[in-house]
Each structure stands twice: as C-alpha cells, then as structure tokens.
Amino acid sequence: MQQELLPRLSVEVGYFRRIFGNFAVTDNLAQNIFGTAQLTAPSDPRLPNGGGQVVGTIYNVDQTQSGQTNNLVNLSDNYGVTQIQHWNGVEVNFTARVRQGLTLQGGTSTGRTSTDSCEVRAKFPETAPLNPYCHVDNPFLTQARGFASYVVPKVDVALSTTFQSLPGSNLAGNYAFTNAAVAPLLGRNLSGNAQSITVNLVAPGALQGDRTNQIDIRAGKIVRFHGYRTQFSVDVYNLLNSARVGTYQTTFIVPDPVTLTQKWLAPQAILPARFFKLTAQIDF
C-alpha cells in the first residue's frame, strides 16, 4: 500500500509471506539402523540459561553400516513427510522531496524465517544426524536504512549520506563431545571408530552477533565545461569507525581453570576501519 501523506512525502507499507517448497531429500539406502543419544551441554554462564540443558537427540549409524553409501535423491513430498520454510515480514519505506535539490529516503524491514524438517530427520536420520534443531523459529529481526542527498545551489556541491543498521548473524557454539561421554548414552562406541562428534550447543536464533550500524558520506564538486559535466568527489566509508564484529570463533571450549582461556566468540574479523576514496566522474 502506497499513500501520499503530504505534498512530496509518500509512505509505502507492505506485508510479505514467502513459502518455499519442492525440497529435495537424500535417502541413503545403505543406512537404516541408527542409535540415539540425548546430549547435555556443559554448564557455562556464557551459554543460554547457563548451559547444563539437554541439547537434543543425535543419531549415530550402526557400526555395520558405517561409511556405506547408496544415495537416492527425491522430493520430500514423495515420501509423505512435511518440510517447510516460511518467511514473514513487514516493510515500511518513505520518500520525501523536501525542497529543490534535497531528497530523503529510508525505511525499515522486520521479519523472520521459520523452518521445520523434523519429519524428514525422523524418517531419514542420515540427513542431519548431529543437528537436533529441526524446528527453528528465528526471532523477528529489524533492519533500517536511510539516504539523503542535496545539491547546494550556485556552488554546485553535491552532498549525500547513507545509513544502515543490520542485525547480527546467528551465533553457534560447536562443542566436541568425546566418545567416552557419548558411549554410555548411546549404549556403544561411536561408529567408524570416531573419537568425538561436534554438536552446536546454541539453538539458531538464541544468540545474535553485533548489529552493523554504518554511515557513509560523499561530497562532490560539479564542474561544467565545453558540454562536459565532471564531478570530483571524496567518499568516507564507516564514518563513525565502527568496529562491529563480523566473524566469531564458533568452537566452544570450556575455560581452563588455571589459564581461564575463553576462545569462544573471540572476534575473527571486524568491519573495515574508516577510509577515504577520491573519485572523478565525467559525463558527456
């Protein structure tokens, strides 16, 4: 829905629901005997609810079928199992031409993704043996953006700025459960002589990384001569010099009681620091 609220000011509101289908399932015909175990996360105040909670059920193929492969790829609907992926969201955008040479645009987008592959995992454990999070309702996440531009009259100086605020990505805590810890729950050793299995202790959406709040600006001088239009500009990216963490250490390690080493969620990459760029554009 789009509506003019005031002269030169319009607002657009939209609701979106996207439903995906035709999901493919890989059925390993050579594996149909699986053991199960319910794993419990270690106690740690950095984990949601302090840890110590049941992570979920994991599957482990029988020793006699370990390493065997005979894959058949088919649609999940053909197996009579339900698999969904939905996205629901609302967007609000506005455009304003305040005065000659000044334009403002911006808006927000809020939505979330819901997925469910529990029936597929129950029927075909080999598709996700170590991922117990078959039903995920991500939290509603909001992003905002804005843009402004203005041409200073008489001196022909073009000014513009953009702003964006983006939610952080889902964080994970990948923890290696040893065979010694899993075997009593499984009733046997891990298949394939595996010494450990790695399971994510953090449900998708339970922890989010840093938001990205970034402002970029541009100032340019317009020069006209002999039918040519040239703009000499200086761009400044990440004006506020934000050091938002983009990539985290996702391997979960219980802190050493002596050194208190805590590498989990240690920054691996941050937003590039503030930098400048000079450009020239010639139109003819």
Beta strands, then each sheet from edge to edge (+ up, - down):
strand 1: 2-6
strand 2: 9-20
strand 3: 24-28
strand 4: 34-40
strand 5: 54-61
strand 6: 71-75
strand 7: 84-99
strand 8: 102-116
strand 9: 135-137
strand 10: 141-152
strand 11: 157-166
strand 12: 174-178
strand 13: 196-200
strand 14: 212-225
strand 15: 228-237
strand 16: 245-248
strand 17: 267-270
strand 18: 275-283
sheet 1: 1+ 2- 7+ 8- 9+
sheet 2: 1+ 2- 7+ 8- 10+ 11- 14+ 15- 18+
sheet 3: 3+ 6-
sheet 4: 4+ 5-
sheet 5: 12+ 13-
sheet 6: 16+ 17-
end
